[in-house]
Amino acid sequence: MATYHEDQERIEGLKAWWGQYGTMITIVLAVALATVGANKAWNYYQLQQSQQAADLYELLKQVQTSEDAAKINDAAQLLMEGYASSGYASRAALIAALADIQAGNYPRAIKNLQWVIDHAKETELHDVARLRMSGILLDEGKYDEAMRILNAGHGEAFAGLYLDRKGDIQVAAQKISEARLSYQAAIDKLSKSNNYYNVVQMKLDALGESE
């Protein structure tokens, strides 16, 4: 009988404990299970989004061969609007901008390049976009604006190219002495094994000796 009473006491104690904490435990378990399910669902969603973005990027690459800037922009917009956070979207914007430059549509090219600067997560893509934008502004004769874009900052890997572009802008603006300094600084940054090293050296040589 003593054993029976002890069991009853334990049962009653468990009932009382569950009455006090059972609801809380149920909620915690439900949240934990929901979190696991949500994480799996989110990971699946992310995987699907990544695959769809990759598929659209492949489509864009195919459209790019048409050299039709309008069609290329339409394809790029699918990525830029639907998958803006993906790395594919920023690369799509660069492809669209290049098509626009080749087609002479500078305003739309600048718009696409600015999109890269505003949305790309990779700073290297910002550097590429600014370099290309400065080239457009140079062609348009907007020298001060082009220099401002280049002075916004860049990674060390782009130092030689940025200095070279500054030299081009200064030559166009008839600032020859400053151009010499920029070209020389670019040469100092570029490796001699870089094919572009000789191009910059030729630009510097073409300016002649400083007075």
C-alpha positions as CSV (number, residue, x, y, z in Angstrom):
1,M,0.0,0.0,0.0
2,A,2.8,2.4,0.8
3,T,4.2,2.0,-2.7
4,Y,0.7,2.8,-4.1
5,H,0.5,6.0,-2.1
6,E,4.0,7.0,-3.1
7,D,3.2,6.5,-6.8
8,Q,0.0,8.5,-6.4
9,E,2.0,11.3,-4.8
10,R,4.5,11.3,-7.6
11,I,1.7,11.4,-10.2
12,E,-0.1,14.2,-8.4
13,G,3.2,16.1,-8.2
14,L,3.8,15.7,-11.9
15,K,0.3,16.9,-12.7
16,A,0.9,20.0,-10.5
17,W,4.2,20.6,-12.2
18,W,2.8,20.2,-15.7
19,G,-0.1,22.4,-14.8
20,Q,2.3,25.1,-13.9
21,Y,4.9,24.7,-16.7
22,G,3.2,22.5,-19.3
23,T,1.9,25.4,-21.4
24,M,5.2,27.1,-21.5
25,I,7.0,23.9,-22.5
26,T,4.5,23.3,-25.3
27,I,5.0,26.8,-26.6
28,V,8.8,26.5,-26.5
29,L,8.7,23.1,-28.3
30,A,6.2,24.5,-30.9
31,V,8.5,27.5,-31.6
32,A,11.5,25.3,-31.8
33,L,9.8,23.0,-34.3
34,A,8.5,25.9,-36.3
35,T,11.9,27.4,-36.4
36,V,13.4,24.3,-37.8
37,G,10.7,24.1,-40.4
38,A,11.0,27.8,-41.2
39,N,14.8,27.4,-41.6
40,K,14.3,24.5,-44.0
41,A,11.7,26.4,-45.9
42,W,13.9,29.5,-46.1
43,N,16.9,27.5,-47.3
44,Y,14.8,25.9,-49.9
45,Y,13.4,29.3,-51.0
46,Q,17.0,30.7,-51.2
47,L,18.1,27.8,-53.2
48,Q,15.2,28.2,-55.6
49,Q,15.9,31.9,-55.9
50,S,19.6,31.3,-56.7
51,Q,18.7,28.8,-59.4
52,Q,16.2,31.0,-61.0
53,A,18.7,33.9,-61.0
54,A,21.3,31.7,-62.6
55,D,18.9,30.6,-65.3
56,L,18.0,34.2,-66.1
57,Y,21.6,35.1,-66.2
58,E,22.3,32.3,-68.7
59,L,19.3,33.6,-70.8
60,L,20.9,37.1,-70.7
61,K,24.2,35.8,-71.9
62,Q,22.4,34.2,-74.9
63,V,20.5,37.5,-75.6
64,Q,23.8,39.4,-75.4
65,T,25.0,37.7,-78.6
66,S,22.3,39.5,-80.4
67,E,24.0,42.9,-79.7
68,D,20.5,44.4,-79.4
69,A,20.8,46.8,-76.5
70,A,17.0,47.0,-75.9
71,K,16.7,43.2,-75.7
72,I,19.7,43.0,-73.5
73,N,18.3,45.6,-71.1
74,D,14.9,43.8,-71.0
75,A,16.7,40.6,-70.0
76,A,18.9,42.4,-67.5
77,Q,15.9,44.0,-65.9
78,L,14.4,40.6,-65.0
79,L,17.4,40.1,-62.8
80,M,17.7,43.6,-61.5
81,E,14.1,43.8,-60.5
82,G,13.4,40.3,-59.4
83,Y,16.7,39.2,-57.9
84,A,18.4,42.5,-56.9
85,S,20.3,41.0,-54.0
86,S,22.0,38.3,-56.1
87,G,25.4,38.7,-57.6
88,Y,23.9,37.9,-61.0
89,A,21.8,41.1,-61.0
90,S,24.8,43.4,-60.7
91,R,26.7,41.6,-63.4
92,A,23.5,41.8,-65.6
93,A,23.5,45.6,-65.1
94,L,27.2,45.8,-66.2
95,I,26.3,43.8,-69.3
96,A,23.4,46.0,-70.1
97,A,25.5,49.1,-69.5
98,L,28.2,47.8,-71.9
99,A,25.5,47.2,-74.6
100,D,24.2,50.7,-74.0
101,I,27.7,52.2,-74.4
102,Q,28.2,50.3,-77.7
103,A,24.8,51.6,-78.9
104,G,25.6,55.1,-77.8
105,N,22.9,55.3,-75.2
106,Y,25.0,57.0,-72.6
107,P,22.2,58.1,-70.2
108,R,20.8,54.5,-69.9
109,A,24.4,53.2,-69.5
110,I,25.1,55.6,-66.6
111,K,21.8,54.6,-65.1
112,N,22.7,50.9,-65.2
113,L,26.2,51.6,-63.8
114,Q,24.7,53.7,-61.0
115,W,22.5,50.7,-60.2
116,V,25.6,48.6,-59.7
117,I,27.2,51.2,-57.4
118,D,24.0,51.4,-55.4
119,H,23.2,47.6,-55.2
120,A,26.3,45.4,-55.7
121,K,27.6,43.8,-52.6
122,E,31.0,43.3,-54.1
123,T,33.2,46.4,-54.0
124,E,35.1,45.3,-57.1
125,L,32.0,45.7,-59.1
126,H,31.6,49.3,-57.8
127,D,35.2,49.9,-59.0
128,V,34.4,48.5,-62.5
129,A,31.2,50.6,-62.7
130,R,32.9,53.8,-61.7
131,L,35.7,53.2,-64.2
132,R,33.2,52.7,-67.0
133,M,31.1,55.6,-65.9
134,S,34.1,57.9,-66.0
135,G,34.9,56.8,-69.5
136,I,31.4,57.8,-70.6
137,L,31.7,61.2,-68.9
138,L,35.1,61.6,-70.6
139,D,33.5,61.0,-74.0
140,E,30.8,63.5,-73.2
141,G,33.4,66.1,-72.2
142,K,32.3,66.2,-68.6
143,Y,35.8,66.2,-67.2
144,D,35.1,67.5,-63.7
145,E,32.3,65.0,-63.1
146,A,34.5,62.2,-64.5
147,M,37.3,63.1,-62.0
148,R,34.8,63.2,-59.2
149,I,33.6,59.7,-59.9
150,L,37.2,58.4,-59.9
151,N,38.0,60.2,-56.7
152,A,35.2,58.4,-54.9
153,G,37.6,55.7,-53.9
154,H,38.6,52.2,-55.2
155,G,40.4,49.0,-54.4
156,E,44.2,48.9,-54.7
157,A,43.9,46.4,-57.6
158,F,42.3,49.2,-59.7
159,A,44.8,51.9,-58.7
160,G,46.7,51.7,-62.0
161,L,43.6,51.8,-64.2
162,Y,42.1,54.7,-62.3
163,L,45.3,56.7,-62.6
164,D,45.4,55.9,-66.3
165,R,41.9,57.1,-66.7
166,K,42.7,60.3,-64.8
167,G,45.5,60.9,-67.2
168,D,43.2,60.5,-70.2
169,I,40.8,63.0,-68.7
170,Q,43.6,65.5,-68.0
171,V,44.9,65.2,-71.5
172,A,41.4,65.9,-72.9
173,A,41.2,68.9,-70.5
174,Q,44.6,70.1,-71.8
175,K,46.2,69.6,-68.3
176,I,49.3,68.0,-69.8
177,S,51.6,68.4,-66.8
178,E,49.0,66.7,-64.5
179,A,48.4,64.0,-67.1
180,R,52.1,63.1,-67.1
181,L,52.0,62.7,-63.3
182,S,48.9,60.5,-63.5
183,Y,50.4,58.3,-66.2
184,Q,53.6,57.9,-64.4
185,A,51.8,57.0,-61.2
186,A,49.7,54.5,-63.2
187,I,52.9,52.9,-64.5
188,D,54.3,52.7,-61.0
189,K,51.2,50.8,-59.9
190,L,50.9,48.4,-62.9
191,S,53.0,45.3,-63.2
192,K,55.3,45.1,-66.2
193,S,53.7,41.7,-67.0
194,N,50.4,43.5,-67.4
195,N,49.7,44.1,-71.1
196,Y,48.2,47.5,-70.2
197,Y,51.6,48.6,-68.8
198,N,53.0,49.2,-72.3
199,V,49.8,51.1,-73.4
200,V,50.2,53.6,-70.5
201,Q,53.9,53.9,-71.2
202,M,53.1,54.8,-74.8
203,K,50.6,57.5,-73.7
204,L,53.2,59.0,-71.4
205,D,55.9,58.9,-74.1
206,A,53.5,60.6,-76.6
207,L,53.2,63.6,-74.2
208,G,56.9,64.2,-74.6
209,E,59.3,65.6,-71.9
210,S,57.9,68.0,-69.4
211,E,58.9,71.7,-69.8
